[in-house]
């Protein structure tokens, strides 16, 4: 058996697989179950979901599997995992089944399903609408109803992956799905990285709300592989049983982390006789040095994307980079450029080598990405700051229709003015989806980058009022009071009396809702 970059078989975790199987069996019997899976980066959480899905396919009664995965490049796009998961699922249904599954949630879901027409949304002039502060709950109920109706035909497994990278609206949906308990043939699995929760506290409150539910989820935390499991992993990768020295190397250097063990074995095989570093960054850098210039270029582009990238977009980024990038990133000029599946020869060769070496994985829809977030970060760190800036700028030029993703790359490139404009545009998009928490976050980040019009006091006041409204809709009355108070100072008492009256009326209303004396709301 030939060696490979990673194990083709699932190794270990049988206890966790058994507990997921129990949840799936309960779901098949009509008892909704929820499971929360966590682990440090590289522990194999995604592989656990992959294996669960593979085993589900062997059941006598098949499940409908929905995988809604968050990625860093879309972390500021409200409901990005939901949209990416719902649209292809609904598009695969016939028209009658789509109408049945979406059901009465059509008005709530329509902003997310603009590419998939589900029935005639405009047939009735009296479409249901709700206020901004209830939009998230309204849409969450619509999503849960959709899942319940889908489960009437066959049980449903919904995997909400990498919640530490999800936007606020998606996390609020997950909290709703975890806390609202109704009988259905539905199993919901949420995953997150424990080390990222410590770095970013945005998920802490949501996890507390999920685990504090009346029917809390079953919690699984993946620890290191045992010595026997590591031996099995090495056997699967190397094609033969490991020697004692190889097993010791893998165990001591990886600490039982499957991803690190795989990279150690790959580096040892490719760099025979060379002393290997112990960190993932060192291992990835050593392996990267062996790749061709074309492969290194493709890997650097994909690593900066922070999301799966289709081939045509990869080519567009490469073209945008050619005019400005230095020799480490620009294409080779010594070869002819010929078309190959929409890619120039250099890019096509780089993709092929990346797939063969195990650095790149291809998604079901043909999109490409570096096989793990940690490996992508190691590749990014290998570049100089100026080179990273060039790549981010190239990505920004291809994202004109996605302001939140564009802002992500512009911020990384330190283009503050353009990033601020993109953030304001993204905030308007979040407002249209009723994602008030994301709208508030985008507006606050944009304002941190500077006043868009420092000399216009009225425009500044209106922006503060808009942010106050977003804070109120997001349930952040404390922030709303601060913004309302600041907005009142931007308007003149004589010329803006009606507007000031409205501000003070809102101040009083918010103060009353918090139980403060109206004349002492600042207390």
C-alpha positions in Angstrom: 0.0 0.0 0.0 1.5 3.4 -1.1 2.0 6.2 1.3 -0.4 9.1 1.3 -0.6 12.6 2.7 -3.4 11.7 5.1 -5.2 8.7 6.3 -7.9 7.4 4.0 -9.6 5.6 6.8 -11.1 7.1 10.0 -8.9 6.4 13.0 -10.1 6.3 16.6 -12.9 8.3 18.1 -15.2 5.3 18.3 -16.6 6.4 21.6 -17.7 9.7 20.0 -19.0 8.0 16.9 -21.1 5.7 19.2 -22.6 8.7 21.0 -23.5 10.4 17.7 -25.1 7.2 16.5 -27.3 7.2 19.6 -28.4 10.7 18.8 -29.1 9.8 15.2 -31.1 6.8 16.2 -33.2 9.0 18.5 -33.7 11.5 15.7 -34.9 8.7 13.4 -37.5 7.8 16.0 -38.8 11.4 16.0 -37.0 12.7 19.1 -35.0 15.8 18.2 -31.4 15.5 19.4 -28.6 18.0 19.7 -24.8 17.4 20.0 -22.1 19.9 20.6 -18.6 18.7 19.4 -15.4 20.6 20.3 -11.7 20.2 20.1 -8.5 22.1 19.5 -7.3 23.0 16.0 -6.4 19.8 14.1 -8.0 17.4 16.6 -10.2 16.0 13.8 -13.6 17.5 14.5 -14.4 17.9 10.7 -13.2 14.4 10.1 -15.6 13.1 12.8 -18.5 14.8 10.9 -17.2 13.4 7.6 -17.1 9.9 9.1 -20.6 10.3 10.7 -22.0 11.3 7.3 -20.3 8.4 5.6 -21.7 5.9 8.0 -25.2 7.5 7.7 -25.0 6.6 4.0 -25.0 2.9 4.9 -28.2 3.0 6.9 -31.4 1.3 5.7 -33.3 4.6 6.0 -31.1 7.4 4.6 -30.8 10.8 6.2 -31.0 14.1 4.5 -27.6 15.6 5.4 -27.2 19.4 5.5 -23.7 20.8 6.3 -23.7 24.5 7.0 -20.0 25.5 7.5 -18.7 28.9 8.6 -15.4 30.1 7.2 -13.3 33.1 8.2 -13.7 34.9 4.9 -17.5 35.1 5.4 -17.5 35.8 9.2 -19.0 39.2 8.7 -21.7 38.1 6.2 -25.0 37.5 8.0 -26.3 34.0 7.7 -23.5 33.1 5.3 -23.4 29.4 6.3 -27.2 29.1 6.2 -27.4 30.6 2.7 -24.5 28.5 1.4 -26.2 25.3 2.8 -29.9 26.1 2.0 -29.7 27.2 -1.6 -28.2 24.0 -3.1 -30.5 21.8 -1.0 -33.6 23.7 -2.1 -32.4 23.9 -5.7 -32.2 20.1 -5.8 -35.9 19.7 -4.9 -38.7 19.8 -7.4 -41.0 22.9 -7.3 -43.8 21.2 -5.3 -41.4 19.8 -2.7 -39.7 23.2 -2.3 -43.0 24.9 -1.7 -43.9 22.3 0.9 -40.6 22.4 2.8 -40.4 26.2 2.9 -44.1 26.4 3.8 -45.3 29.5 5.8 -41.7 30.6 6.3 -41.4 31.9 2.8 -41.6 35.6 3.8 -39.0 35.3 6.5 -36.7 33.2 4.3 -37.1 35.1 1.0 -34.1 37.5 1.6 -31.8 34.5 2.0 -33.2 32.7 -1.1 -32.9 35.3 -3.8 -31.3 32.7 -6.2 -33.9 30.0 -5.6 -37.5 31.0 -6.4 -39.8 29.1 -4.0 -43.4 29.7 -5.0 -44.9 33.1 -5.7 -43.8 35.4 -2.9 -45.6 38.3 -4.5 -49.0 36.6 -5.0 -50.4 38.2 -1.8 -50.2 41.9 -1.3 -50.4 41.3 2.5 -47.0 39.8 3.1 -46.1 39.3 6.7 -43.6 41.7 8.1 -42.1 42.1 11.6 -40.1 44.8 13.3 -36.3 44.8 13.3 -36.0 43.6 16.9 -38.0 40.4 16.0 -36.5 39.6 12.6 -33.9 37.1 13.9 -36.5 35.2 15.9 -38.9 35.2 13.0 -36.3 33.8 10.6 -35.0 31.3 13.2 -38.6 30.0 13.5 -38.9 29.8 9.7 -35.6 27.8 9.5 -36.7 25.4 12.3 -40.1 24.9 10.5 -38.3 24.1 7.2 -36.1 21.5 9.0 -39.1 19.9 10.6 -41.1 19.7 7.4 -38.0 18.3 5.6 -37.8 15.6 8.3 -41.3 14.4 7.5 -40.1 12.6 4.4 -36.7 11.4 5.9 -34.8 12.2 9.0 -32.4 15.2 8.8 -28.9 15.6 10.1 -27.9 19.3 10.3 -24.2 19.9 10.9 -23.4 23.5 11.9 -19.6 23.5 11.5 -17.0 25.9 12.9 -19.3 28.1 15.0 -16.2 30.1 16.2 -16.1 31.6 12.7 -19.8 32.2 12.3 -21.5 35.6 12.1 -23.7 36.9 15.0 -26.9 36.2 13.1 -26.0 32.5 12.5 -24.9 32.1 16.1 -28.3 33.5 17.2 -30.0 30.9 15.0 -27.9 28.1 16.5 -28.9 29.3 20.0 -32.6 29.2 18.9 -32.3 25.7 17.5 -30.6 24.5 20.6 -33.1 26.0 23.1 -36.4 25.4 21.3 -37.4 21.7 21.7 -40.1 20.2 19.5 -40.4 16.6 18.4 -39.0 16.0 14.9 -36.8 13.6 13.1 -33.9 16.0 13.4 -30.4 15.7 14.7 -28.4 19.0 15.0 -24.6 18.8 15.5 -22.7 22.0 16.2 -18.9 22.1 16.2 -16.3 24.7 17.3 -12.6 25.0 18.2 -12.0 25.4 21.9 -8.7 27.3 21.4 -10.5 29.9 19.3 -13.2 30.5 21.9 -10.5 31.6 24.3 -9.1 34.0 21.7 -12.5 35.5 20.7 -15.1 35.9 23.4 -18.0 36.4 20.9 -19.0 32.7 21.2 -18.8 32.4 25.0 -22.3 33.8 25.7 -23.9 31.8 23.0 -22.3 28.6 24.3 -23.6 29.4 27.8 -27.1 29.9 26.4 -26.9 26.6 24.4 -25.7 24.6 27.4 -28.2 26.2 29.7 -31.2 25.0 27.7 -34.0 22.9 29.3 -32.8 20.0 27.2 -29.0 20.6 26.9 -27.1 19.1 24.0 -24.8 16.1 24.4 -21.3 17.5 24.6 -18.3 15.8 23.0 -14.7 17.1 23.3 -12.1 15.5 21.2 -8.8 14.9 23.1 -5.4 13.7 21.7 -5.2 10.3 20.0 -3.9 7.5 22.1 -0.6 5.8 21.3 -2.5 2.8 19.7 -4.7 5.2 17.7 -1.5 7.1 16.5 0.0 3.7 15.5 -3.1 3.0 13.4 -3.0 6.5 11.9 0.7 6.0 10.9 -0.1 2.6 9.4 -2.9 4.0 7.3 -0.7 6.9 6.0 2.6 5.0 5.5 1.1 1.8 4.2 2.9 -0.4 6.7 3.2 -0.8 10.5 5.4 1.9 12.0 8.7 1.2 13.6 9.1 2.0 17.3 11.3 5.0 16.4 8.7 6.4 13.9 5.9 6.0 16.4 7.9 7.7 19.1 8.6 10.6 16.7 5.0 11.0 15.8 3.8 10.7 19.4 6.3 13.1 20.9 6.2 15.8 18.1 2.4 15.7 17.6 1.2 15.3 21.2 -1.6 13.1 19.7 -2.9 15.9 17.4 -3.9 14.1 14.1 -3.2 17.1 11.8 0.3 17.6 13.2 1.0 13.9 13.1 0.0 13.9 9.4 2.3 16.9 8.6 5.2 15.3 10.5 4.9 12.1 8.5 4.6 14.0 5.2 7.6 16.1 6.0 9.7 13.1 7.1 8.8 11.3 3.9 9.6 14.3 1.6 12.6 15.5 3.5 14.4 12.3 4.3 17.6 12.9 6.3 16.7 16.5 7.2 16.2 17.5 10.8 12.6 18.5 11.1 11.2 21.3 13.2 8.6 20.6 15.8 6.0 23.4 15.0 3.4 23.3 12.3 4.7 26.5 10.8 8.2 24.9 10.4 6.8 21.7 8.9 4.6 23.5 6.5 7.4 25.9 5.4 9.8 23.0 4.8 7.2 21.1 2.7 6.3 24.3 0.9 9.9 24.8 -0.2 9.8 21.6 -2.1 6.8 22.6 -4.2 7.2 24.2 -7.6 6.8 28.0 -8.1 3.4 27.5 -9.6 2.2 25.4 -6.7 3.5 27.8 -4.1 1.8 30.7 -5.8 -1.6 28.9 -5.9 -1.2 27.9 -2.2 -0.4 31.4 -1.2 -3.5 32.7 -3.0 -5.8 30.1 -1.5 -4.4 30.5 2.0 -5.3 34.2 1.9 -8.8 33.6 0.7 -10.0 32.2 4.0 -12.8 30.5 2.2 -13.3 28.0 -0.7 -12.5 29.5 -4.1 -13.8 28.5 -7.5 -11.3 28.1 -10.3 -12.6 31.1 -12.3 -12.2 33.4 -9.2 -8.8 32.0 -8.5 -7.7 32.9 -12.0 -9.2 36.4 -11.6 -7.2 37.0 -8.4 -4.1 35.8 -10.1 -4.7 38.1 -13.0 -5.3 41.1 -10.6 -2.0 40.3 -8.9 0.1 40.0 -12.0 0.5 43.7 -12.6 1.5 44.6 -9.1 3.0 41.6 -7.3 6.7 40.9 -6.9 8.5 37.9 -8.3 7.5 35.6 -5.3 3.8 36.0 -6.2 3.5 37.0 -9.8 3.2 34.3 -12.5 6.2 32.7 -14.2 6.9 34.7 -17.4 9.0 31.9 -19.0 6.2 29.7 -20.1 3.4 30.2 -22.6 -0.1 30.9 -21.2 -2.6 28.5 -22.6 -6.2 27.9 -21.5 -7.0 24.8 -19.5 -10.4 24.4 -17.9 -10.6 28.2 -17.5 -7.1 28.4 -15.9 -3.8 29.4 -17.3 -1.2 26.6 -17.6 0.8 27.8 -14.5 -2.3 28.0 -12.3 -3.6 24.7 -13.6 -0.3 23.0 -12.9 -0.1 24.6 -9.4 -3.6 23.3 -8.6 -2.8 19.8 -9.8 0.4 19.7 -7.7 -1.4 21.1 -4.6 -4.1 18.4 -4.9 -1.5 15.6 -5.4 0.6 16.8 -2.4 -2.4 17.0 -0.1 -2.1 20.7 0.5 -5.4 21.5 -1.4 -8.8 19.8 -1.2 -11.6 20.2 -3.6 -15.2 20.6 -2.5 -18.2 18.9 -4.0 -19.0 22.0 -6.0 -15.5 22.2 -7.4 -14.2 25.0 -5.1 -10.7 24.7 -3.9 -9.2 25.5 -0.5 -6.1 24.7 1.7 -7.0 21.5 3.5 -7.0 23.0 7.0 -7.3 26.5 8.5 -4.1 26.0 10.5 -2.1 25.0 7.4 -3.4 28.1 5.6 -2.3 30.3 8.5 1.2 28.8 8.3 1.4 29.5 4.6 0.3 33.1 5.2 2.9 33.6 7.9 5.6 32.5 5.5 5.1 35.6 3.3 6.4 39.1 4.0 3.9 41.8 5.1 4.1 43.6 1.8 3.4 40.4 -0.1 0.4 39.6 2.1 -0.9 43.1 1.4 -0.7 42.6 -2.3 -2.6 39.3 -2.2 -5.4 40.9 -0.1 -5.7 43.8 -2.5 -6.0 41.4 -5.4 -8.8 39.5 -3.6 -10.6 42.8 -2.8 -10.7 43.7 -6.5 -12.7 40.5 -7.3 -15.3 41.0 -4.5 -17.3 44.0 -5.7 -20.6 42.2 -5.0 -19.7 41.2 -1.4 -18.9 44.2 0.7 -18.3 42.3 3.9 -15.8 40.0 2.3 -14.2 42.9 0.5 -13.9 44.7 3.8 -12.1 41.7 5.3 -9.4 41.9 2.7 -9.1 45.7 2.6 -8.7 45.7 6.4 -5.9 43.1 6.1 -4.3 45.3 3.4 -4.6 48.4 5.7 -6.7 50.3 3.1 -8.8 52.0 5.8 -10.8 54.4 3.7 -11.9 51.8 1.2 -12.5 49.3 4.0 -14.7 51.8 5.9 -16.9 52.3 2.8 -17.2 48.6 2.3 -18.2 48.1 6.0 -20.9 50.8 5.7 -22.2 48.9 2.6 -22.1 45.6 4.4 -24.0 47.2 7.3 -26.8 48.2 4.9 -26.9 44.6 3.7 -27.1 43.3 7.2 -30.0 45.6 8.0 -31.8 44.3 4.9 -31.5 40.8 6.4 -32.6 41.9 9.8 -29.2 40.9 11.3 -29.1 43.8 13.8 -26.1 42.4 15.8 -24.0 42.1 12.7 -25.2 45.5 11.5 -24.1 47.0 14.8 -20.7 45.3 14.7 -20.1 46.5 11.1 -21.1 50.1 11.9 -18.9 50.3 15.0 -15.9 48.8 13.1 -16.5 51.3 10.3 -16.6 54.2 12.7 -13.4 53.1 14.3 -11.7 53.7 11.0 -12.7 57.4 11.0 -15.5 59.8 10.4 -16.6 59.6 6.7 -17.4 63.3 6.6 -15.7 65.1 9.6 -17.2 68.5 8.7 -20.8 67.4 8.5 -22.3 67.4 12.0 -25.8 66.4 10.7 -24.4 63.4 8.8 -22.5 62.3 11.9 -25.6 62.6 14.0 -27.6 60.6 11.6 -25.0 57.9 11.6 -25.1 57.8 15.4 -28.9 57.5 15.3 -28.6 54.6 12.8 -26.2 52.8 15.1 -28.5 53.4 18.1 -31.4 51.8 16.2 -29.2 48.8 15.3 -28.2 48.5 19.0 -31.8 48.6 20.1 -32.8 46.0 17.5 -29.9 43.8 18.7 -31.1 44.1 22.3 -28.1 46.3 23.3 -30.0 49.1 25.0 -26.9 50.2 26.9 -25.1 50.9 23.7 -28.2 52.5 22.2 -28.3 55.0 25.1 -24.7 55.9 24.5 -25.3 56.5 20.8 -28.5 58.5 21.4 -26.8 60.7 23.9 -23.9 61.3 21.5 -26.4 62.0 18.6 -28.2 64.7 20.7 -25.0 66.7 20.8 -24.7 66.8 17.0 -27.9 68.7 16.3 -28.6 72.4 17.1 -31.5 73.1 19.5 -33.2 75.7 17.3 -33.0 74.2 13.8 -33.3 70.6 14.8 -36.0 70.7 17.5 -38.2 67.9 16.0 -35.2 65.6 15.6 -34.0 66.3 19.1 -37.4 65.7 20.5 -37.4 62.3 18.8 -34.0 61.5 20.3 -35.1 62.4 23.8 -38.3 60.5 23.4 -36.3 57.4 22.5 -33.9 58.1 25.4 -36.8 58.1 27.8 -38.4 55.0 26.3 -35.1 53.0 26.6 -34.5 54.3 30.1 -38.0 53.2 31.2 -37.4 49.7 29.6 -34.3 49.5 31.8 -36.2 50.5 34.9 -34.3 53.9 35.3 -36.0 57.1 36.5 -36.8 59.1 33.4 -35.0 62.2 34.6 -32.0 60.2 35.7 -31.5 57.7 32.9 -27.7 58.4 32.8 -27.4 57.1 36.4 
